[in-house]
Amino acid sequence: MKFYDSLGPNPKLVRMFAAEKGFALPQIEKVDIMAGANRQGPYLSKNPSGQLPSLELDDGRVIEPSVLVGPTRPGRAVVITGDTRPCAATIEHAAGADLLVHEATFGDEDAPRALETMHSTAREAATVARMANVRTLALTHFSARYSRDPSDLGREAREVFGGTLVLAKDGMEIDVPFRDAVPATA
C-alpha cells in the first residue's frame, strides 16, 4: 500500500488519526499540490479526480476521501453582528446564511432611541434577515427592559421575518444543521 500525502488539512487529519490510533501509515509519497502534481502525470492516471490524500491498495485501486466519507457538501454559514444599525454590508455578507445573530436592543416604541444610540430594533434586525434571505435569525443584546421577557421583541420580528426565529439568552447553544440534513422550520 501507498499513502499519497500533501499539504492541507485533510492529509494532516489522516496523519493525526493514524498517530492517535497507533498505526503506521504505509509507504508515504508526497504529492506537490503547489506545483499541480495532483493534476498531472502519474498521480492523475492513478486518481482521475486528483483528490488528496489518497491510499493506493496493493491491487492498484486508489481510495480517495469521497469514497470513505461521501461526496462533499456545502458548509454552514453563520454571520454574527455586534452593536449595529441595519446596513447594506450586513445584508450582503449575510445573504443566504444559515444563521444570522443580530442585536435587537429595542422595540418599535424606542426606534428613535435605537437610531440615536446606533442600535437596532427587533423589527429592523428581522428586516435585515428577510432581505438577506437567512434561514434562522437569533436576536440578542436586548435592553434591560426586555431581559426578563423579550417576547414583545419576538412578536415584532415575527411580523417581518418568516424563517426560524430564536430569542437568544446568555450561554445558549444553537444547532445549525446542514441544509441537506434538516429543513428549516418557520
C-alpha positions, 0 to 999 in steps of 0.5 A: 500500500501507498499513502499519497500525502500533501499539504492541507488539512485533510492529509494532516487529519489522516496523519493525526488519526493514524498517530492517535490510533497507533498505526503506521501509515504505509509507504508515504509519497508526497504529492506537490499540490503547489506545483499541480502534481495532483493534476498531472502525470502519474498521480492523475492516471492513478486518481482521475479526480486528483483528490488528496490524500489518497491510499493506493491498495496493493491491487492498484485501486486508489481510495480517495476521501469521497469514497470513505466519507461521501461526496462533499457538501456545502458548509454552514454559514453563520454571520454574527453582528455586534452593536449595529444599525441595519446596513447594506454590508450586513445584508450582503455578507449575510445573504443566504446564511444559515444563521444570522445573530443580530442585536435587537436592543429595542422595540418599535416604541424606542426606534428613535432611541435605537437610531440615536444610540446606533442600535437596532430594533427587533423589527429592523434586525428581522428586516435585515434577515428577510432581505438577506434571505437567512434561514434562522435569525437569533436576536440578542443584546436586548435592553434591560427592559426586555431581559426578563421577557423579550417576547414583545421583541419576538412578536415584532420580528415575527411580523417581518421575518418568516424563517426560524426565529430564536430569542437568544439568552446568555450561554445558549447553544444553537444547532445549525444543521446542514441544509441537506440534513434538516429543513428549516422550520418557520 
